Every structure is written in C-alpha cells, then in structure tokens.
Amino acid sequence: MTFLATMIQYALEEEIPSELRFLQGYDRACREIDAEFDLPQKDISRLVRMIQGNDGQLSRNKRSQFIILPDDVIERIEVIVQGAFR
C-alpha cells in the first residue's frame, strides 16, 4: 500500500469519524445551552470548546473569562457539555 493510500485510509477510518463525533457533540451542546440560557452564541461556542478540551470542566483560569456567570450556571453548562460528548 502506498503512503497516499495509507493516509486516505486513515482519514476515512479515524479522522473523519472522530471529527463527525466532535461536530455532533458540539452541535448538541450548543443547542442545549442555547435553549436553557440567554447567552451570546460566541460565548456558548467558547464555553463548549473550553470545557470539552479540558475533560468536561472549565478550568479556574478560563472561569475568569466568564465572571458574570454564577457557579451553578457554569456547573450546569459543564454537565450539558459532558452529556453531549458521551
């Protein structure tokens, strides 16, 4: 098998399915957060990416970027993101 064929096979079997799972989880999380909270879409998007990229938790450092959100709201958003990416 050539290098190109190997890369194509890897993309088809690994990268594309992984990216599709991420996009499905991302879309689900954004929809659920938007339905529950009145937040700008750009903030929802940032929260989802930050939480998902940190194993389902918003780091203390990143929390400072969302000081207007109470802890219980952040915790609920974390639960939504965790569920969306299961």
PDB file of N, CA, C and O in Angstrom:
ATOM      1  N   MET A   1       0.848  -1.171   0.000  1.00  0.00           N
ATOM      2  CA  MET A   1       0.000   0.000   0.000  1.00  0.00           C
ATOM      3  C   MET A   1       0.903   1.247   0.000  1.00  0.00           C
ATOM      4  O   MET A   1       1.890   1.316   0.733  1.00  0.00           O
ATOM      5  N   THR A   2       0.549   2.197  -0.815  1.00  0.00           N
ATOM      6  CA  THR A   2       1.348   3.424  -0.901  1.00  0.00           C
ATOM      7  C   THR A   2       1.071   4.328   0.301  1.00  0.00           C
ATOM      8  O   THR A   2       0.083   4.160   1.016  1.00  0.00           O
ATOM      9  N   PHE A   3       1.954   5.269   0.495  1.00  0.00           N
ATOM     10  CA  PHE A   3       1.788   6.231   1.589  1.00  0.00           C
ATOM     11  C   PHE A   3       0.472   6.989   1.455  1.00  0.00           C
ATOM     12  O   PHE A   3      -0.249   7.172   2.436  1.00  0.00           O
ATOM     13  N   LEU A   4       0.163   7.430   0.231  1.00  0.00           N
ATOM     14  CA  LEU A   4      -1.068   8.169  -0.006  1.00  0.00           C
ATOM     15  C   LEU A   4      -2.289   7.314   0.319  1.00  0.00           C
ATOM     16  O   LEU A   4      -3.227   7.790   0.958  1.00  0.00           O
ATOM     17  N   ALA A   5      -2.283   6.076  -0.110  1.00  0.00           N
ATOM     18  CA  ALA A   5      -3.402   5.176   0.168  1.00  0.00           C
ATOM     19  C   ALA A   5      -3.554   4.959   1.670  1.00  0.00           C
ATOM     20  O   ALA A   5      -4.673   4.895   2.178  1.00  0.00           O
ATOM     21  N   THR A   6      -2.440   4.847   2.376  1.00  0.00           N
ATOM     22  CA  THR A   6      -2.475   4.673   3.832  1.00  0.00           C
ATOM     23  C   THR A   6      -3.077   5.909   4.498  1.00  0.00           C
ATOM     24  O   THR A   6      -3.888   5.790   5.417  1.00  0.00           O
ATOM     25  N   MET A   7      -2.687   7.075   4.044  1.00  0.00           N
ATOM     26  CA  MET A   7      -3.214   8.317   4.615  1.00  0.00           C
ATOM     27  C   MET A   7      -4.710   8.469   4.335  1.00  0.00           C
ATOM     28  O   MET A   7      -5.463   8.919   5.199  1.00  0.00           O
ATOM     29  N   ILE A   8      -5.129   8.103   3.156  1.00  0.00           N
ATOM     30  CA  ILE A   8      -6.554   8.160   2.808  1.00  0.00           C
ATOM     31  C   ILE A   8      -7.341   7.199   3.681  1.00  0.00           C
ATOM     32  O   ILE A   8      -8.398   7.547   4.206  1.00  0.00           O
ATOM     33  N   GLN A   9      -6.824   5.993   3.833  1.00  0.00           N
ATOM     34  CA  GLN A   9      -7.494   5.008   4.677  1.00  0.00           C
ATOM     35  C   GLN A   9      -7.591   5.500   6.120  1.00  0.00           C
ATOM     36  O   GLN A   9      -8.635   5.353   6.755  1.00  0.00           O
ATOM     37  N   TYR A  10      -6.521   6.075   6.634  1.00  0.00           N
ATOM     38  CA  TYR A  10      -6.520   6.610   7.995  1.00  0.00           C
ATOM     39  C   TYR A  10      -7.562   7.730   8.134  1.00  0.00           C
ATOM     40  O   TYR A  10      -8.298   7.791   9.119  1.00  0.00           O
ATOM     41  N   ALA A  11      -7.608   8.589   7.153  1.00  0.00           N
ATOM     42  CA  ALA A  11      -8.583   9.691   7.200  1.00  0.00           C
ATOM     43  C   ALA A  11     -10.007   9.151   7.216  1.00  0.00           C
ATOM     44  O   ALA A  11     -10.844   9.621   7.986  1.00  0.00           O
ATOM     45  N   LEU A  12     -10.281   8.170   6.371  1.00  0.00           N
ATOM     46  CA  LEU A  12     -11.624   7.605   6.285  1.00  0.00           C
ATOM     47  C   LEU A  12     -12.022   6.824   7.539  1.00  0.00           C
ATOM     48  O   LEU A  12     -13.178   6.866   7.959  1.00  0.00           O
ATOM     49  N   GLU A  13     -11.083   6.127   8.121  1.00  0.00           N
ATOM     50  CA  GLU A  13     -11.396   5.252   9.255  1.00  0.00           C
ATOM     51  C   GLU A  13     -11.259   5.935  10.611  1.00  0.00           C
ATOM     52  O   GLU A  13     -11.930   5.545  11.566  1.00  0.00           O
ATOM     53  N   GLU A  14     -10.404   6.944  10.710  1.00  0.00           N
ATOM     54  CA  GLU A  14     -10.123   7.556  12.008  1.00  0.00           C
ATOM     55  C   GLU A  14     -10.502   9.037  12.080  1.00  0.00           C
ATOM     56  O   GLU A  14     -11.331   9.430  12.900  1.00  0.00           O
ATOM     57  N   GLU A  15      -9.904   9.838  11.235  1.00  0.00           N
ATOM     58  CA  GLU A  15     -10.063  11.288  11.354  1.00  0.00           C
ATOM     59  C   GLU A  15     -11.478  11.774  11.066  1.00  0.00           C
ATOM     60  O   GLU A  15     -12.027  12.562  11.836  1.00  0.00           O
ATOM     61  N   ILE A  16     -12.062  11.326   9.991  1.00  0.00           N
ATOM     62  CA  ILE A  16     -13.402  11.794   9.632  1.00  0.00           C
ATOM     63  C   ILE A  16     -14.440  11.349  10.664  1.00  0.00           C
ATOM     64  O   ILE A  16     -15.232  12.184  11.102  1.00  0.00           O
ATOM     65  N   PRO A  17     -14.478  10.081  11.074  1.00  0.00           N
ATOM     66  CA  PRO A  17     -15.439   9.707  12.121  1.00  0.00           C
ATOM     67  C   PRO A  17     -15.225  10.472  13.429  1.00  0.00           C
ATOM     68  O   PRO A  17     -16.192  10.840  14.096  1.00  0.00           O
ATOM     69  N   SER A  18     -13.971  10.711  13.795  1.00  0.00           N
ATOM     70  CA  SER A  18     -13.676  11.462  15.013  1.00  0.00           C
ATOM     71  C   SER A  18     -14.188  12.897  14.894  1.00  0.00           C
ATOM     72  O   SER A  18     -14.787  13.425  15.831  1.00  0.00           O
ATOM     73  N   GLU A  19     -13.957  13.511  13.770  1.00  0.00           N
ATOM     74  CA  GLU A  19     -14.421  14.876  13.545  1.00  0.00           C
ATOM     75  C   GLU A  19     -15.948  14.935  13.537  1.00  0.00           C
ATOM     76  O   GLU A  19     -16.530  15.885  14.062  1.00  0.00           O
ATOM     77  N   LEU A  20     -16.592  13.948  12.957  1.00  0.00           N
ATOM     78  CA  LEU A  20     -18.057  13.913  12.951  1.00  0.00           C
ATOM     79  C   LEU A  20     -18.614  13.774  14.364  1.00  0.00           C
ATOM     80  O   LEU A  20     -19.603  14.423  14.705  1.00  0.00           O
ATOM     81  N   ARG A  21     -17.988  12.932  15.192  1.00  0.00           N
ATOM     82  CA  ARG A  21     -18.420  12.794  16.588  1.00  0.00           C
ATOM     83  C   ARG A  21     -18.277  14.120  17.321  1.00  0.00           C
ATOM     84  O   ARG A  21     -19.163  14.511  18.080  1.00  0.00           O
ATOM     85  N   PHE A  22     -17.160  14.815  17.096  1.00  0.00           N
ATOM     86  CA  PHE A  22     -16.961  16.119  17.735  1.00  0.00           C
ATOM     87  C   PHE A  22     -18.046  17.100  17.292  1.00  0.00           C
ATOM     88  O   PHE A  22     -18.648  17.773  18.128  1.00  0.00           O
ATOM     89  N   LEU A  23     -18.297  17.185  15.999  1.00  0.00           N
ATOM     90  CA  LEU A  23     -19.285  18.136  15.493  1.00  0.00           C
ATOM     91  C   LEU A  23     -20.686  17.831  16.009  1.00  0.00           C
ATOM     92  O   LEU A  23     -21.448  18.748  16.317  1.00  0.00           O
ATOM     93  N   GLN A  24     -21.028  16.553  16.104  1.00  0.00           N
ATOM     94  CA  GLN A  24     -22.332  16.172  16.643  1.00  0.00           C
ATOM     95  C   GLN A  24     -22.448  16.583  18.111  1.00  0.00           C
ATOM     96  O   GLN A  24     -23.468  17.136  18.521  1.00  0.00           O
ATOM     97  N   GLY A  25     -21.414  16.315  18.897  1.00  0.00           N
ATOM     98  CA  GLY A  25     -21.413  16.703  20.299  1.00  0.00           C
ATOM     99  C   GLY A  25     -21.447  18.210  20.461  1.00  0.00           C
ATOM    100  O   GLY A  25     -22.177  18.734  21.302  1.00  0.00           O
ATOM    101  N   TYR A  26     -20.666  18.900  19.664  1.00  0.00           N
ATOM    102  CA  TYR A  26     -20.609  20.360  19.701  1.00  0.00           C
ATOM    103  C   TYR A  26     -21.983  20.955  19.387  1.00  0.00           C
ATOM    104  O   TYR A  26     -22.465  21.827  20.110  1.00  0.00           O
ATOM    105  N   ASP A  27     -22.608  20.482  18.312  1.00  0.00           N
ATOM    106  CA  ASP A  27     -23.923  20.996  17.928  1.00  0.00           C
ATOM    107  C   ASP A  27     -24.961  20.723  19.016  1.00  0.00           C
ATOM    108  O   ASP A  27     -25.764  21.594  19.351  1.00  0.00           O
ATOM    109  N   ARG A  28     -24.937  19.524  19.558  1.00  0.00           N
ATOM    110  CA  ARG A  28     -25.894  19.163  20.606  1.00  0.00           C
ATOM    111  C   ARG A  28     -25.698  20.053  21.843  1.00  0.00           C
ATOM    112  O   ARG A  28     -26.667  20.582  22.388  1.00  0.00           O
ATOM    113  N   ALA A  29     -24.458  20.215  22.277  1.00  0.00           N
ATOM    114  CA  ALA A  29     -24.173  21.039  23.450  1.00  0.00           C
ATOM    115  C   ALA A  29     -24.616  22.483  23.217  1.00  0.00           C
ATOM    116  O   ALA A  29     -25.253  23.082  24.083  1.00  0.00           O
ATOM    117  N   CYS A  30     -24.288  23.034  22.073  1.00  0.00           N
ATOM    118  CA  CYS A  30     -24.665  24.423  21.774  1.00  0.00           C
ATOM    119  C   CYS A  30     -26.179  24.596  21.767  1.00  0.00           C
ATOM    120  O   CYS A  30     -26.690  25.575  22.312  1.00  0.00           O
ATOM    121  N   ARG A  31     -26.893  23.671  21.166  1.00  0.00           N
ATOM    122  CA  ARG A  31     -28.360  23.757  21.129  1.00  0.00           C
ATOM    123  C   ARG A  31     -28.951  23.707  22.539  1.00  0.00           C
ATOM    124  O   ARG A  31     -29.835  24.494  22.877  1.00  0.00           O
ATOM    125  N   GLU A  32     -28.453  22.770  23.361  1.00  0.00           N
ATOM    126  CA  GLU A  32     -28.995  22.614  24.708  1.00  0.00           C
ATOM    127  C   GLU A  32     -28.681  23.823  25.588  1.00  0.00           C
ATOM    128  O   GLU A  32     -29.535  24.273  26.351  1.00  0.00           O
ATOM    129  N   ILE A  33     -27.477  24.343  25.485  1.00  0.00           N
ATOM    130  CA  ILE A  33     -27.113  25.531  26.272  1.00  0.00           C
ATOM    131  C   ILE A  33     -27.946  26.720  25.817  1.00  0.00           C
ATOM    132  O   ILE A  33     -28.450  27.480  26.645  1.00  0.00           O
ATOM    133  N   ASP A  34     -28.093  26.885  24.517  1.00  0.00           N
ATOM    134  CA  ASP A  34     -28.870  27.998  23.973  1.00  0.00           C
ATOM    135  C   ASP A  34     -30.330  27.921  24.410  1.00  0.00           C
ATOM    136  O   ASP A  34     -30.952  28.951  24.673  1.00  0.00           O
ATOM    137  N   ALA A  35     -30.875  26.725  24.490  1.00  0.00           N
ATOM    138  CA  ALA A  35     -32.271  26.546  24.897  1.00  0.00           C
ATOM    139  C   ALA A  35     -32.478  26.874  26.377  1.00  0.00           C
ATOM    140  O   ALA A  35     -33.566  27.280  26.783  1.00  0.00           O
ATOM    141  N   GLU A  36     -31.435  26.696  27.170  1.00  0.00           N
ATOM    142  CA  GLU A  36     -31.556  26.864  28.620  1.00  0.00           C
ATOM    143  C   GLU A  36     -31.084  28.222  29.127  1.00  0.00           C
ATOM    144  O   GLU A  36     -31.577  28.711  30.144  1.00  0.00           O
ATOM    145  N   PHE A  37     -30.140  28.828  28.430  1.00  0.00           N
ATOM    146  CA  PHE A  37     -29.543  30.080  28.907  1.00  0.00           C
ATOM    147  C   PHE A  37     -29.540  31.140  27.815  1.00  0.00           C
ATOM    148  O   PHE A  37     -29.415  30.829  26.631  1.00  0.00           O
ATOM    149  N   ASP A  38     -29.676  32.376  28.221  1.00  0.00           N
ATOM    150  CA  ASP A  38     -29.647  33.502  27.294  1.00  0.00           C
ATOM    151  C   ASP A  38     -28.213  34.035  27.220  1.00  0.00           C
ATOM    152  O   ASP A  38     -27.849  34.995  27.900  1.00  0.00           O
ATOM    153  N   LEU A  39     -27.423  33.391  26.384  1.00  0.00           N
ATOM    154  CA  LEU A  39     -26.015  33.773  26.220  1.00  0.00           C
ATOM    155  C   LEU A  39     -25.734  34.017  24.743  1.00  0.00           C
ATOM    156  O   LEU A  39     -26.347  33.387  23.881  1.00  0.00           O
ATOM    157  N   PRO A  40     -24.813  34.923  24.448  1.00  0.00           N
ATOM    158  CA  PRO A  40     -24.422  35.104  23.045  1.00  0.00           C
ATOM    159  C   PRO A  40     -23.823  33.814  22.473  1.00  0.00           C
ATOM    160  O   PRO A  40     -23.136  33.070  23.174  1.00  0.00           O
ATOM    161  N   GLN A  41     -24.091  33.567  21.206  1.00  0.00           N
ATOM    162  CA  GLN A  41     -23.601  32.346  20.559  1.00  0.00           C
ATOM    163  C   GLN A  41     -22.085  32.227  20.643  1.00  0.00           C
ATOM    164  O   GLN A  41     -21.561  31.125  20.801  1.00  0.00           O
ATOM    165  N   LYS A  42     -21.373  33.347  20.539  1.00  0.00           N
ATOM    166  CA  LYS A  42     -19.911  33.278  20.604  1.00  0.00           C
ATOM    167  C   LYS A  42     -19.443  32.799  21.977  1.00  0.00           C
ATOM    168  O   LYS A  42     -18.444  32.086  22.073  1.00  0.00           O
ATOM    169  N   ASP A  43     -20.149  33.181  23.035  1.00  0.00           N
ATOM    170  CA  ASP A  43     -19.793  32.713  24.374  1.00  0.00           C
ATOM    171  C   ASP A  43     -20.119  31.238  24.550  1.00  0.00           C
ATOM    172  O   ASP A  43     -19.350  30.492  25.156  1.00  0.00           O
ATOM    173  N   ILE A  44     -21.261  30.823  24.019  1.00  0.00           N
ATOM    174  CA  ILE A  44     -21.625  29.402  24.076  1.00  0.00           C
ATOM    175  C   ILE A  44     -20.560  28.572  23.370  1.00  0.00           C
ATOM    176  O   ILE A  44     -20.102  27.555  23.892  1.00  0.00           O
ATOM    177  N   SER A  45     -20.178  29.010  22.195  1.00  0.00           N
ATOM    178  CA  SER A  45     -19.171  28.292  21.419  1.00  0.00           C
ATOM    179  C   SER A  45     -17.851  28.189  22.186  1.00  0.00           C
ATOM    180  O   SER A  45     -17.246  27.118  22.250  1.00  0.00           O
ATOM    181  N   ARG A  46     -17.413  29.300  22.764  1.00  0.00           N
ATOM    182  CA  ARG A  46     -16.154  29.298  23.532  1.00  0.00           C
ATOM    183  C   ARG A  46     -16.252  28.367  24.732  1.00  0.00           C
ATOM    184  O   ARG A  46     -15.331  27.599  25.007  1.00  0.00           O
ATOM    185  N   LEU A  47     -17.378  28.439  25.448  1.00  0.00           N
ATOM    186  CA  LEU A  47     -17.554  27.577  26.618  1.00  0.00           C
ATOM    187  C   LEU A  47     -17.498  26.105  26.240  1.00  0.00           C
ATOM    188  O   LEU A  47     -16.817  25.318  26.897  1.00  0.00           O
ATOM    189  N   VAL A  48     -18.208  25.733  25.188  1.00  0.00           N
ATOM    190  CA  VAL A  48     -18.231  24.327  24.765  1.00  0.00           C
ATOM    191  C   VAL A  48     -16.831  23.857  24.414  1.00  0.00           C
ATOM    192  O   VAL A  48     -16.411  22.786  24.850  1.00  0.00           O
ATOM    193  N   ARG A  49     -16.109  24.637  23.638  1.00  0.00           N
ATOM    194  CA  ARG A  49     -14.755  24.235  23.244  1.00  0.00           C
ATOM    195  C   ARG A  49     -13.812  24.156  24.440  1.00  0.00           C
ATOM    196  O   ARG A  49     -13.013  23.225  24.538  1.00  0.00           O
ATOM    197  N   MET A  50     -13.899  25.122  25.345  1.00  0.00           N
ATOM    198  CA  MET A  50     -13.024  25.118  26.524  1.00  0.00           C
ATOM    199  C   MET A  50     -13.325  23.934  27.443  1.00  0.00           C
ATOM    200  O   MET A  50     -12.413  23.263  27.926  1.00  0.00           O
ATOM    201  N   ILE A  51     -14.605  23.692  27.676  1.00  0.00           N
ATOM    202  CA  ILE A  51     -15.000  22.597  28.571  1.00  0.00           C
ATOM    203  C   ILE A  51     -14.655  21.253  27.943  1.00  0.00           C
ATOM    204  O   ILE A  51     -14.098  20.382  28.610  1.00  0.00           O
ATOM    205  N   GLN A  52     -14.975  21.083  26.691  1.00  0.00           N
ATOM    206  CA  GLN A  52     -14.698  19.807  26.022  1.00  0.00           C
ATOM    207  C   GLN A  52     -13.198  19.564  25.946  1.00  0.00           C
ATOM    208  O   GLN A  52     -12.749  18.425  26.080  1.00  0.00           O
ATOM    209  N   GLY A  53     -12.428  20.603  25.736  1.00  0.00           N
ATOM    210  CA  GLY A  53     -10.980  20.465  25.628  1.00  0.00           C
ATOM    211  C   GLY A  53     -10.279  20.253  26.957  1.00  0.00           C
ATOM    212  O   GLY A  53      -9.077  19.987  26.992  1.00  0.00           O
ATOM    213  N   ASN A  54     -11.024  20.371  28.055  1.00  0.00           N
ATOM    214  CA  ASN A  54     -10.452  20.198  29.385  1.00  0.00           C
ATOM    215  C   ASN A  54     -11.186  19.092  30.147  1.00  0.00           C
ATOM    216  O   ASN A  54     -11.452  19.221  31.342  1.00  0.00           O
ATOM    217  N   ASP A  55     -11.507  18.012  29.447  1.00  0.00           N
ATOM    218  CA  ASP A  55     -12.141  16.828  30.056  1.00  0.00           C
ATOM    219  C   ASP A  55     -13.424  17.145  30.812  1.00  0.00           C
ATOM    220  O   ASP A  55     -13.669  16.593  31.885  1.00  0.00           O
ATOM    221  N   GLY A  56     -14.240  18.029  30.256  1.00  0.00           N
ATOM    222  CA  GLY A  56     -15.562  18.276  30.806  1.00  0.00           C
ATOM    223  C   GLY A  56     -15.638  19.307  31.914  1.00  0.00           C
ATOM    224  O   GLY A  56     -16.684  19.458  32.545  1.00  0.00           O
ATOM    225  N   GLN A  57     -14.557  20.012  32.160  1.00  0.00           N
ATOM    226  CA  GLN A  57     -14.540  21.031  33.216  1.00  0.00           C
ATOM    227  C   GLN A  57     -13.994  22.342  32.646  1.00  0.00           C
ATOM    228  O   GLN A  57     -13.115  22.346  31.784  1.00  0.00           O
ATOM    229  N   LEU A  58     -14.533  23.444  33.147  1.00  0.00           N
ATOM    230  CA  LEU A  58     -13.983  24.748  32.798  1.00  0.00           C
ATOM    231  C   LEU A  58     -12.910  25.075  33.826  1.00  0.00           C
ATOM    232  O   LEU A  58     -13.199  25.170  35.019  1.00  0.00           O
ATOM    233  N   SER A  59     -11.688  25.246  33.375  1.00  0.00           N
ATOM    234  CA  SER A  59     -10.578  25.484  34.301  1.00  0.00           C
ATOM    235  C   SER A  59     -10.770  26.800  35.054  1.00  0.00           C
ATOM    236  O   SER A  59     -11.467  27.702  34.589  1.00  0.00           O
ATOM    237  N   ARG A  60     -10.145  26.888  36.212  1.00  0.00           N
ATOM    238  CA  ARG A  60     -10.225  28.121  37.015  1.00  0.00           C
ATOM    239  C   ARG A  60      -9.741  29.327  36.215  1.00  0.00           C
ATOM    240  O   ARG A  60     -10.332  30.405  36.284  1.00  0.00           O
ATOM    241  N   ASN A  61      -8.688  29.141  35.477  1.00  0.00           N
ATOM    242  CA  ASN A  61      -8.141  30.222  34.661  1.00  0.00           C
ATOM    243  C   ASN A  61      -9.177  30.709  33.640  1.00  0.00           C
ATOM    244  O   ASN A  61      -9.350  31.913  33.452  1.00  0.00           O
ATOM    245  N   LYS A  62      -9.849  29.785  32.996  1.00  0.00           N
ATOM    246  CA  LYS A  62     -10.846  30.152  31.981  1.00  0.00           C
ATOM    247  C   LYS A  62     -12.118  30.707  32.613  1.00  0.00           C
ATOM    248  O   LYS A  62     -12.813  31.513  31.994  1.00  0.00           O
ATOM    249  N   ARG A  63     -12.434  30.285  33.841  1.00  0.00           N
ATOM    250  CA  ARG A  63     -13.622  30.803  34.532  1.00  0.00           C
ATOM    251  C   ARG A  63     -13.565  32.313  34.663  1.00  0.00           C
ATOM    252  O   ARG A  63     -14.596  32.983  34.625  1.00  0.00           O
ATOM    253  N   SER A  64     -12.363  32.850  34.816  1.00  0.00           N
ATOM    254  CA  SER A  64     -12.224  34.299  34.973  1.00  0.00           C
ATOM    255  C   SER A  64     -12.729  35.044  33.738  1.00  0.00           C
ATOM    256  O   SER A  64     -13.026  36.236  33.820  1.00  0.00           O
ATOM    257  N   GLN A  65     -12.831  34.365  32.602  1.00  0.00           N
ATOM    258  CA  GLN A  65     -13.346  34.994  31.394  1.00  0.00           C
ATOM    259  C   GLN A  65     -14.876  35.072  31.403  1.00  0.00           C
ATOM    260  O   GLN A  65     -15.475  35.747  30.566  1.00  0.00           O
ATOM    261  N   PHE A  66     -15.504  34.372  32.358  1.00  0.00           N
ATOM    262  CA  PHE A  66     -16.962  34.316  32.434  1.00  0.00           C
ATOM    263  C   PHE A  66     -17.444  34.662  33.844  1.00  0.00           C
ATOM    264  O   PHE A  66     -18.322  33.995  34.391  1.00  0.00           O
ATOM    265  N   ILE A  67     -16.857  35.711  34.422  1.00  0.00           N
ATOM    266  CA  ILE A  67     -17.174  36.057  35.812  1.00  0.00           C
ATOM    267  C   ILE A  67     -18.627  36.480  35.999  1.00  0.00           C
ATOM    268  O   ILE A  67     -19.128  36.477  37.124  1.00  0.00           O
ATOM    269  N   ILE A  68     -19.304  36.840  34.925  1.00  0.00           N
ATOM    270  CA  ILE A  68     -20.713  37.224  35.048  1.00  0.00           C
ATOM    271  C   ILE A  68     -21.621  36.007  35.275  1.00  0.00           C
ATOM    272  O   ILE A  68     -22.766  36.159  35.701  1.00  0.00           O
ATOM    273  N   LEU A  69     -21.109  34.800  34.991  1.00  0.00           N
ATOM    274  CA  LEU A  69     -21.920  33.596  35.153  1.00  0.00           C
ATOM    275  C   LEU A  69     -21.731  33.019  36.550  1.00  0.00           C
ATOM    276  O   LEU A  69     -20.600  32.780  36.973  1.00  0.00           O
ATOM    277  N   PRO A  70     -22.825  32.794  37.269  1.00  0.00           N
ATOM    278  CA  PRO A  70     -22.712  32.181  38.596  1.00  0.00           C
ATOM    279  C   PRO A  70     -22.168  30.740  38.493  1.00  0.00           C
ATOM    280  O   PRO A  70     -22.271  30.099  37.447  1.00  0.00           O
ATOM    281  N   ASP A  71     -21.602  30.262  39.579  1.00  0.00           N
ATOM    282  CA  ASP A  71     -21.027  28.913  39.597  1.00  0.00           C
ATOM    283  C   ASP A  71     -22.040  27.841  39.208  1.00  0.00           C
ATOM    284  O   ASP A  71     -21.698  26.894  38.500  1.00  0.00           O
ATOM    285  N   ASP A  72     -23.297  27.985  39.669  1.00  0.00           N
ATOM    286  CA  ASP A  72     -24.288  26.961  39.345  1.00  0.00           C
ATOM    287  C   ASP A  72     -24.589  26.920  37.844  1.00  0.00           C
ATOM    288  O   ASP A  72     -24.896  25.855  37.308  1.00  0.00           O
ATOM    289  N   VAL A  73     -24.504  28.050  37.169  1.00  0.00           N
ATOM    290  CA  VAL A  73     -24.712  28.078  35.718  1.00  0.00           C
ATOM    291  C   VAL A  73     -23.534  27.403  35.013  1.00  0.00           C
ATOM    292  O   VAL A  73     -23.732  26.611  34.091  1.00  0.00           O
ATOM    293  N   ILE A  74     -22.328  27.711  35.437  1.00  0.00           N
ATOM    294  CA  ILE A  74     -21.142  27.063  34.851  1.00  0.00           C
ATOM    295  C   ILE A  74     -21.225  25.556  35.058  1.00  0.00           C
ATOM    296  O   ILE A  74     -20.954  24.789  34.134  1.00  0.00           O
ATOM    297  N   GLU A  75     -21.594  25.128  36.252  1.00  0.00           N
ATOM    298  CA  GLU A  75     -21.689  23.691  36.545  1.00  0.00           C
ATOM    299  C   GLU A  75     -22.742  23.025  35.668  1.00  0.00           C
ATOM    300  O   GLU A  75     -22.526  21.912  35.189  1.00  0.00           O
ATOM    301  N   ARG A  76     -23.876  23.683  35.450  1.00  0.00           N
ATOM    302  CA  ARG A  76     -24.916  23.124  34.575  1.00  0.00           C
ATOM    303  C   ARG A  76     -24.414  23.033  33.141  1.00  0.00           C
ATOM    304  O   ARG A  76     -24.662  22.035  32.463  1.00  0.00           O
ATOM    305  N   ILE A  77     -23.724  24.044  32.678  1.00  0.00           N
ATOM    306  CA  ILE A  77     -23.178  24.015  31.316  1.00  0.00           C
ATOM    307  C   ILE A  77     -22.153  22.884  31.186  1.00  0.00           C
ATOM    308  O   ILE A  77     -22.114  22.206  30.159  1.00  0.00           O
ATOM    309  N   GLU A  78     -21.334  22.675  32.200  1.00  0.00           N
ATOM    310  CA  GLU A  78     -20.380  21.557  32.175  1.00  0.00           C
ATOM    311  C   GLU A  78     -21.111  20.224  32.036  1.00  0.00           C
ATOM    312  O   GLU A  78     -20.684  19.358  31.274  1.00  0.00           O
ATOM    313  N   VAL A  79     -22.202  20.060  32.765  1.00  0.00           N
ATOM    314  CA  VAL A  79     -22.996  18.819  32.678  1.00  0.00           C
ATOM    315  C   VAL A  79     -23.557  18.641  31.266  1.00  0.00           C
ATOM    316  O   VAL A  79     -23.529  17.542  30.712  1.00  0.00           O
ATOM    317  N   ILE A  80     -24.062  19.718  30.698  1.00  0.00           N
ATOM    318  CA  ILE A  80     -24.596  19.646  29.325  1.00  0.00           C
ATOM    319  C   ILE A  80     -23.503  19.231  28.351  1.00  0.00           C
ATOM    320  O   ILE A  80     -23.720  18.355  27.514  1.00  0.00           O
ATOM    321  N   VAL A  81     -22.335  19.849  28.452  1.00  0.00           N
ATOM    322  CA  VAL A  81     -21.234  19.522  27.535  1.00  0.00           C
ATOM    323  C   VAL A  81     -20.788  18.078  27.733  1.00  0.00           C
ATOM    324  O   VAL A  81     -20.577  17.358  26.757  1.00  0.00           O
ATOM    325  N   GLN A  82     -20.644  17.655  28.962  1.00  0.00           N
ATOM    326  CA  GLN A  82     -20.243  16.269  29.238  1.00  0.00           C
ATOM    327  C   GLN A  82     -21.220  15.287  28.602  1.00  0.00           C
ATOM    328  O   GLN A  82     -20.808  14.302  27.990  1.00  0.00           O
ATOM    329  N   GLY A  83     -22.522  15.558  28.751  1.00  0.00           N
ATOM    330  CA  GLY A  83     -23.538  14.673  28.182  1.00  0.00           C
ATOM    331  C   GLY A  83     -23.518  14.667  26.670  1.00  0.00           C
ATOM    332  O   GLY A  83     -23.713  13.623  26.048  1.00  0.00           O
ATOM    333  N   ALA A  84     -23.285  15.817  26.076  1.00  0.00           N
ATOM    334  CA  ALA A  84     -23.292  15.916  24.621  1.00  0.00           C
ATOM    335  C   ALA A  84     -22.145  15.163  23.975  1.00  0.00           C
ATOM    336  O   ALA A  84     -22.262  14.710  22.836  1.00  0.00           O
ATOM    337  N   PHE A  85     -21.033  15.025  24.693  1.00  0.00           N
ATOM    338  CA  PHE A  85     -19.862  14.360  24.108  1.00  0.00           C
ATOM    339  C   PHE A  85     -19.721  12.904  24.550  1.00  0.00           C
ATOM    340  O   PHE A  85     -18.705  12.272  24.262  1.00  0.00           O
ATOM    341  N   ARG A  86     -20.709  12.372  25.233  1.00  0.00           N
ATOM    342  CA  ARG A  86     -20.665  10.941  25.607  1.00  0.00           C
ATOM    343  C   ARG A  86     -20.972  10.068  24.425  1.00  0.00           C
ATOM    344  O   ARG A  86     -20.981   8.843  24.548  1.00  0.00           O
TER     345      ARG A  86
END
